[in-house]
Amino acid sequence: MSRSAEAYWRANVRLVLLLLAVWFAVSYGAGILFVDVLDRFTLPGTEVPLGFWFAQQGSIYVFVALIFVYVVRMNRMDREFGVDEGDDT
């Protein structure tokens, strides 16, 4: 494997681990560990406790947002390392 390929995969794995750490922090941290602290607050305009919301909805929204972040960052990384598929149309 060339140096460029190694650097590409190292950057790819670093990005995936970072995004998984964010998802873990939101889903496990906000939805389980800090739920009692977050439940002191409610979502504006509702009576829904914030900890409950993160456990039920928030972690899903964050996961979907992380997918979009991954796509954007990987497209940029592909162009930087010259491995993008390009636009063949």
N, CA, C and O atoms as a GROMACS GRO file, in nm:
protein
  356
    1MET      N    1   0.084  -0.117   0.000
    1MET     CA    2   0.000   0.000   0.000
    1MET      C    3   0.090   0.124   0.000
    1MET      O    4   0.186   0.131   0.077
    2SER      N    5   0.060   0.221  -0.084
    2SER     CA    6   0.144   0.340  -0.094
    2SER      C    7   0.122   0.431   0.026
    2SER      O    8   0.026   0.416   0.102
    3ARG      N    9   0.214   0.527   0.041
    3ARG     CA   10   0.204   0.624   0.152
    3ARG      C   11   0.074   0.702   0.144
    3ARG      O   12   0.009   0.729   0.245
    4SER      N   13   0.036   0.738   0.021
    4SER     CA   14  -0.087   0.814   0.003
    4SER      C   15  -0.209   0.732   0.043
    4SER      O   16  -0.301   0.784   0.106
    5ALA      N   17  -0.210   0.606   0.006
    5ALA     CA   18  -0.322   0.518   0.043
    5ALA      C   19  -0.328   0.499   0.194
    5ALA      O   20  -0.436   0.497   0.252
    6GLU      N   21  -0.212   0.484   0.257
    6GLU     CA   22  -0.209   0.469   0.402
    6GLU      C   23  -0.261   0.595   0.470
    6GLU      O   24  -0.337   0.587   0.567
    7ALA      N   25  -0.220   0.711   0.421
    7ALA     CA   26  -0.266   0.838   0.479
    7ALA      C   27  -0.416   0.854   0.459
    7ALA      O   28  -0.486   0.903   0.548
    8TYR      N   29  -0.466   0.813   0.343
    8TYR     CA   30  -0.609   0.821   0.315
    8TYR      C   31  -0.690   0.736   0.413
    8TYR      O   32  -0.788   0.783   0.470
    9TRP      N   33  -0.648   0.612   0.431
    9TRP     CA   34  -0.722   0.523   0.521
    9TRP      C   35  -0.708   0.565   0.666
    9TRP      O   36  -0.801   0.551   0.744
   10ARG      N   37  -0.591   0.618   0.702
   10ARG     CA   38  -0.573   0.668   0.838
   10ARG      C   39  -0.669   0.784   0.864
   10ARG      O   40  -0.731   0.791   0.971
   11ALA      N   41  -0.681   0.876   0.768
   11ALA     CA   42  -0.774   0.988   0.780
   11ALA      C   43  -0.918   0.939   0.783
   11ALA      O   44  -1.001   0.992   0.858
   12ASN      N   45  -0.950   0.839   0.701
   12ASN     CA   46  -1.083   0.782   0.696
   12ASN      C   47  -1.121   0.720   0.831
   12ASN      O   48  -1.229   0.746   0.883
   13VAL      N   49  -1.034   0.640   0.886
   13VAL     CA   50  -1.061   0.574   1.015
   13VAL      C   51  -1.072   0.679   1.125
   13VAL      O   52  -1.157   0.667   1.213
   14ARG      N   53  -0.987   0.782   1.122
   14ARG     CA   54  -0.993   0.888   1.222
   14ARG      C   55  -1.130   0.958   1.217
   14ARG      O   56  -1.189   0.985   1.321
   15LEU      N   57  -1.178   0.986   1.097
   15LEU     CA   58  -1.309   1.050   1.081
   15LEU      C   59  -1.421   0.961   1.134
   15LEU      O   60  -1.509   1.009   1.206
   16VAL      N   61  -1.418   0.834   1.099
   16VAL     CA   62  -1.522   0.741   1.145
   16VAL      C   63  -1.520   0.730   1.297
   16VAL      O   64  -1.626   0.731   1.360
   17LEU      N   65  -1.403   0.720   1.357
   17LEU     CA   66  -1.395   0.710   1.503
   17LEU      C   67  -1.444   0.837   1.571
   17LEU      O   68  -1.510   0.831   1.674
   18LEU      N   69  -1.412   0.952   1.514
   18LEU     CA   70  -1.460   1.079   1.570
   18LEU      C   71  -1.612   1.087   1.565
   18LEU      O   72  -1.676   1.124   1.664
   19LEU      N   73  -1.671   1.052   1.451
   19LEU     CA   74  -1.816   1.057   1.438
   19LEU      C   75  -1.885   0.955   1.527
   19LEU      O   76  -1.991   0.983   1.584
   20LEU      N   77  -1.826   0.837   1.541
   20LEU     CA   78  -1.883   0.738   1.632
   20LEU      C   79  -1.874   0.784   1.778
   20LEU      O   80  -1.964   0.756   1.857
   21ALA      N   81  -1.767   0.854   1.813
   21ALA     CA   82  -1.753   0.907   1.948
   21ALA      C   83  -1.861   1.013   1.976
   21ALA      O   84  -1.917   1.017   2.086
   22VAL      N   85  -1.889   1.097   1.877
   22VAL     CA   86  -1.996   1.197   1.894
   22VAL      C   87  -2.129   1.127   1.911
   22VAL      O   88  -2.207   1.162   1.999
   23TRP      N   89  -2.156   1.028   1.827
   23TRP     CA   90  -2.283   0.956   1.836
   23TRP      C   91  -2.296   0.886   1.971
   23TRP      O   92  -2.404   0.887   2.031
   24PHE      N   93  -2.188   0.824   2.017
   24PHE     CA   94  -2.189   0.758   2.147
   24PHE      C   95  -2.217   0.858   2.258
   24PHE      O   96  -2.298   0.831   2.347
   25ALA      N   97  -2.150   0.972   2.254
   25ALA     CA   98  -2.169   1.074   2.357
   25ALA      C   99  -2.313   1.122   2.361
   25ALA      O  100  -2.370   1.143   2.469
   26VAL      N  101  -2.372   1.140   2.244
   26VAL     CA  102  -2.511   1.189   2.240
   26VAL      C  103  -2.608   1.079   2.281
   26VAL      O  104  -2.696   1.102   2.364
   27SER      N  105  -2.595   0.961   2.223
   27SER     CA  106  -2.694   0.856   2.250
   27SER      C  107  -2.678   0.797   2.389
   27SER      O  108  -2.777   0.780   2.460
   28TYR      N  109  -2.556   0.766   2.429
   28TYR     CA  110  -2.535   0.705   2.560
   28TYR      C  111  -2.526   0.811   2.669
   28TYR      O  112  -2.587   0.798   2.775
   29GLY      N  113  -2.450   0.917   2.641
   29GLY     CA  114  -2.431   1.021   2.742
   29GLY      C  115  -2.558   1.098   2.769
   29GLY      O  116  -2.606   1.102   2.883
   30ALA      N  117  -2.614   1.161   2.665
   30ALA     CA  118  -2.733   1.245   2.684
   30ALA      C  119  -2.857   1.160   2.707
   30ALA      O  120  -2.948   1.203   2.779
   31GLY      N  121  -2.864   1.042   2.650
   31GLY     CA  122  -2.984   0.960   2.662
   31GLY      C  123  -2.988   0.871   2.784
   31GLY      O  124  -3.095   0.826   2.825
   32ILE      N  125  -2.871   0.844   2.846
   32ILE     CA  126  -2.867   0.752   2.960
   32ILE      C  127  -2.795   0.814   3.080
   32ILE      O  128  -2.853   0.825   3.188
   33LEU      N  129  -2.669   0.854   3.062
   33LEU     CA  130  -2.589   0.900   3.175
   33LEU      C  131  -2.637   1.033   3.233
   33LEU      O  132  -2.646   1.048   3.355
   34PHE      N  133  -2.668   1.128   3.148
   34PHE     CA  134  -2.703   1.262   3.194
   34PHE      C  135  -2.852   1.291   3.182
   34PHE      O  136  -2.893   1.408   3.181
   35VAL      N  137  -2.933   1.188   3.172
   35VAL     CA  138  -3.076   1.206   3.152
   35VAL      C  139  -3.140   1.280   3.269
   35VAL      O  140  -3.229   1.363   3.248
   36ASP      N  141  -3.098   1.253   3.392
   36ASP     CA  142  -3.157   1.320   3.508
   36ASP      C  143  -3.126   1.470   3.507
   36ASP      O  144  -3.213   1.551   3.540
   37VAL      N  145  -3.006   1.505   3.470
   37VAL     CA  146  -2.969   1.646   3.462
   37VAL      C  147  -3.045   1.714   3.349
   37VAL      O  148  -3.098   1.824   3.366
   38LEU      N  149  -3.051   1.649   3.233
   38LEU     CA  150  -3.119   1.707   3.117
   38LEU      C  151  -3.270   1.714   3.136
   38LEU      O  152  -3.336   1.801   3.079
   39ASP      N  153  -3.326   1.624   3.217
   39ASP     CA  154  -3.470   1.625   3.239
   39ASP      C  155  -3.518   1.746   3.319
   39ASP      O  156  -3.638   1.770   3.328
   40ARG      N  157  -3.425   1.821   3.375
   40ARG     CA  158  -3.462   1.945   3.444
   40ARG      C  159  -3.509   2.051   3.346
   40ARG      O  160  -3.574   2.148   3.384
   41PHE      N  161  -3.474   2.032   3.219
   41PHE     CA  162  -3.511   2.126   3.113
   41PHE      C  163  -3.613   2.062   3.022
   41PHE      O  164  -3.619   1.939   3.009
   42THR      N  165  -3.694   2.144   2.958
   42THR     CA  166  -3.790   2.093   2.860
   42THR      C  167  -3.763   2.159   2.726
   42THR      O  168  -3.700   2.264   2.717
   43LEU      N  169  -3.811   2.094   2.622
   43LEU     CA  170  -3.801   2.153   2.489
   43LEU      C  171  -3.889   2.276   2.484
   43LEU      O  172  -4.002   2.273   2.533
   44PRO      N  173  -3.841   2.384   2.426
   44PRO     CA  174  -3.922   2.506   2.419
   44PRO      C  175  -4.056   2.480   2.349
   44PRO      O  176  -4.062   2.418   2.243
   45GLY      N  177  -4.162   2.530   2.411
   45GLY     CA  178  -4.295   2.515   2.353
   45GLY      C  179  -4.361   2.382   2.382
   45GLY      O  180  -4.474   2.358   2.339
   46THR      N  181  -4.294   2.294   2.456
   46THR     CA  182  -4.351   2.164   2.490
   46THR      C  183  -4.327   2.136   2.638
   46THR      O  184  -4.261   2.213   2.707
   47GLU      N  185  -4.380   2.027   2.683
   47GLU     CA  186  -4.354   1.980   2.820
   47GLU      C  187  -4.264   1.857   2.819
   47GLU      O  188  -4.254   1.786   2.919
   48VAL      N  189  -4.197   1.832   2.707
   48VAL     CA  190  -4.114   1.713   2.691
   48VAL      C  191  -3.979   1.736   2.759
   48VAL      O  192  -3.908   1.830   2.724
   49PRO      N  193  -3.943   1.651   2.857
   49PRO     CA  194  -3.812   1.665   2.921
   49PRO      C  195  -3.699   1.641   2.819
   49PRO      O  196  -3.708   1.552   2.735
   50LEU      N  197  -3.594   1.721   2.829
   50LEU     CA  198  -3.485   1.715   2.732
   50LEU      C  199  -3.414   1.580   2.732
   50LEU      O  200  -3.379   1.530   2.625
   51GLY      N  201  -3.392   1.521   2.848
   51GLY     CA  202  -3.327   1.390   2.855
   51GLY      C  203  -3.408   1.282   2.785
   51GLY      O  204  -3.354   1.199   2.713
   52PHE      N  205  -3.537   1.285   2.807
   52PHE     CA  206  -3.626   1.190   2.740
   52PHE      C  207  -3.621   1.210   2.589
   52PHE      O  208  -3.617   1.114   2.513
   53TRP      N  209  -3.622   1.337   2.546
   53TRP     CA  210  -3.618   1.367   2.403
   53TRP      C  211  -3.491   1.313   2.340
   53TRP      O  212  -3.496   1.254   2.232
   54PHE      N  213  -3.375   1.332   2.406
   54PHE     CA  214  -3.250   1.280   2.352
   54PHE      C  215  -3.253   1.128   2.344
   54PHE      O  216  -3.204   1.070   2.247
   55ALA      N  217  -3.309   1.065   2.444
   55ALA     CA  218  -3.315   0.918   2.443
   55ALA      C  219  -3.406   0.868   2.333
   55ALA      O  220  -3.378   0.763   2.274
   56GLN      N  221  -3.513   0.939   2.302
   56GLN     CA  222  -3.611   0.890   2.206
   56GLN      C  223  -3.590   0.945   2.065
   56GLN      O  224  -3.605   0.871   1.968
   57GLN      N  225  -3.556   1.070   2.052
   57GLN     CA  226  -3.548   1.134   1.919
   57GLN      C  227  -3.413   1.195   1.889
   57GLN      O  228  -3.362   1.182   1.777
   58GLY      N  229  -3.355   1.261   1.986
   58GLY     CA  230  -3.234   1.339   1.963
   58GLY      C  231  -3.118   1.259   1.907
   58GLY      O  232  -3.048   1.304   1.817
   59SER      N  233  -3.097   1.139   1.961
   59SER     CA  234  -2.984   1.059   1.913
   59SER      C  235  -3.006   1.015   1.768
   59SER      O  236  -2.909   0.999   1.694
   60ILE      N  237  -3.130   0.996   1.729
   60ILE     CA  238  -3.159   0.959   1.590
   60ILE      C  239  -3.130   1.077   1.498
   60ILE      O  240  -3.069   1.060   1.392
   61TYR      N  241  -3.174   1.197   1.538
   61TYR     CA  242  -3.146   1.316   1.458
   61TYR      C  243  -2.996   1.341   1.446
   61TYR      O  244  -2.947   1.376   1.339
   62VAL      N  245  -2.924   1.324   1.556
   62VAL     CA  246  -2.779   1.342   1.552
   62VAL      C  247  -2.716   1.238   1.460
   62VAL      O  248  -2.625   1.271   1.384
   63PHE      N  249  -2.762   1.114   1.464
   63PHE     CA  250  -2.708   1.010   1.378
   63PHE      C  251  -2.728   1.046   1.230
   63PHE      O  252  -2.635   1.030   1.150
   64VAL      N  253  -2.846   1.093   1.194
   64VAL     CA  254  -2.872   1.132   1.055
   64VAL      C  255  -2.783   1.251   1.016
   64VAL      O  256  -2.730   1.254   0.905
   65ALA      N  257  -2.766   1.347   1.106
   65ALA     CA  258  -2.678   1.460   1.078
   65ALA      C  259  -2.534   1.413   1.060
   65ALA      O  260  -2.463   1.464   0.974
   66LEU      N  261  -2.491   1.316   1.139
   66LEU     CA  262  -2.355   1.263   1.126
   66LEU      C  263  -2.335   1.192   0.992
   66LEU      O  264  -2.224   1.193   0.938
   67ILE      N  265  -2.438   1.130   0.940
   67ILE     CA  266  -2.428   1.068   0.807
   67ILE      C  267  -2.399   1.175   0.702
   67ILE      O  268  -2.313   1.156   0.616
   68PHE      N  269  -2.470   1.288   0.710
   68PHE     CA  270  -2.444   1.396   0.615
   68PHE      C  271  -2.305   1.455   0.633
   68PHE      O  272  -2.238   1.487   0.535
   69VAL      N  273  -2.260   1.470   0.758
   69VAL     CA  274  -2.124   1.519   0.784
   69VAL      C  275  -2.023   1.422   0.724
   69VAL      O  276  -1.925   1.465   0.663
   70TYR      N  277  -2.046   1.292   0.740
   70TYR     CA  278  -1.955   1.192   0.685
   70TYR      C  279  -1.947   1.202   0.533
   70TYR      O  280  -1.838   1.196   0.476
   71VAL      N  281  -2.060   1.217   0.468
   71VAL     CA  282  -2.063   1.226   0.321
   71VAL      C  283  -1.985   1.347   0.273
   71VAL      O  284  -1.904   1.337   0.182
   72VAL      N  285  -2.009   1.461   0.336
   72VAL     CA  286  -1.941   1.583   0.294
   72VAL      C  287  -1.790   1.572   0.318
   72VAL      O  288  -1.711   1.606   0.230
   73ARG      N  289  -1.751   1.525   0.437
   73ARG     CA  290  -1.609   1.513   0.469
   73ARG      C  291  -1.539   1.409   0.380
   73ARG      O  292  -1.426   1.431   0.337
   74MET      N  293  -1.605   1.297   0.351
   74MET     CA  294  -1.544   1.196   0.267
   74MET      C  295  -1.530   1.245   0.124
   74MET      O  296  -1.429   1.216   0.059
   75ASN      N  297  -1.628   1.317   0.072
   75ASN     CA  298  -1.614   1.374  -0.063
   75ASN      C  299  -1.495   1.469  -0.069
   75ASN      O  300  -1.418   1.466  -0.164
   76ARG      N  301  -1.481   1.552   0.034
   76ARG     CA  302  -1.367   1.644   0.039
   76ARG      C  303  -1.236   1.567   0.050
   76ARG      O  304  -1.138   1.601  -0.016
   77MET      N  305  -1.235   1.464   0.134
   77MET     CA  306  -1.114   1.384   0.153
   77MET      C  307  -1.079   1.309   0.024
   77MET      O  308  -0.961   1.298  -0.011
   78ASP      N  309  -1.179   1.257  -0.045
   78ASP     CA  310  -1.154   1.188  -0.172
   78ASP      C  311  -1.087   1.281  -0.272
   78ASP      O  312  -0.994   1.241  -0.342
   79ARG      N  313  -1.135   1.406  -0.280
   79ARG     CA  314  -1.074   1.502  -0.372
   79ARG      C  315  -0.931   1.536  -0.329
   79ARG      O  316  -0.842   1.547  -0.414
   80GLU      N  317  -0.908   1.552  -0.198
   80GLU     CA  318  -0.774   1.584  -0.149
   80GLU      C  319  -0.673   1.475  -0.182
   80GLU      O  320  -0.559   1.504  -0.215
   81PHE      N  321  -0.716   1.350  -0.172
   81PHE     CA  322  -0.625   1.238  -0.197
   81PHE      C  323  -0.632   1.187  -0.340
   81PHE      O  324  -0.562   1.091  -0.375
   82GLY      N  325  -0.714   1.249  -0.423
   82GLY     CA  326  -0.721   1.211  -0.564
   82GLY      C  327  -0.786   1.077  -0.590
   82GLY      O  328  -0.751   1.010  -0.687
   83VAL      N  329  -0.879   1.037  -0.506
   83VAL     CA  330  -0.947   0.909  -0.526
   83VAL      C  331  -1.096   0.928  -0.552
   83VAL      O  332  -1.173   0.832  -0.542
   84ASP      N  333  -1.136   1.052  -0.584
   84ASP     CA  334  -1.279   1.075  -0.609
   84ASP      C  335  -1.319   1.010  -0.741
   84ASP      O  336  -1.236   0.992  -0.830
   85GLU      N  337  -1.445   0.978  -0.751
   85GLU     CA  338  -1.496   0.912  -0.871
   85GLU      C  339  -1.522   1.009  -0.982
   85GLU      O  340  -1.534   0.970  -1.098
   86GLY      N  341  -1.530   1.136  -0.949
   86GLY     CA  342  -1.555   1.236  -1.053
   86GLY      C  343  -1.696   1.233  -1.103
   86GLY      O  344  -1.777   1.151  -1.060
   87ASP      N  345  -1.725   1.323  -1.194
   87ASP     CA  346  -1.858   1.333  -1.254
   87ASP      C  347  -1.846   1.285  -1.398
   87ASP      O  348  -1.798   1.358  -1.484
   88ASP      N  349  -1.891   1.162  -1.424
   88ASP     CA  350  -1.878   1.101  -1.556
   88ASP      C  351  -1.994   1.131  -1.648
   88ASP      O  352  -2.002   1.073  -1.757
   89THR      N  353  -2.086   1.218  -1.609
   89THR     CA  354  -2.203   1.244  -1.694
   89THR      C  355  -2.173   1.345  -1.801
   89THR      O  356  -2.261   1.378  -1.881
   0.00000   0.00000   0.00000
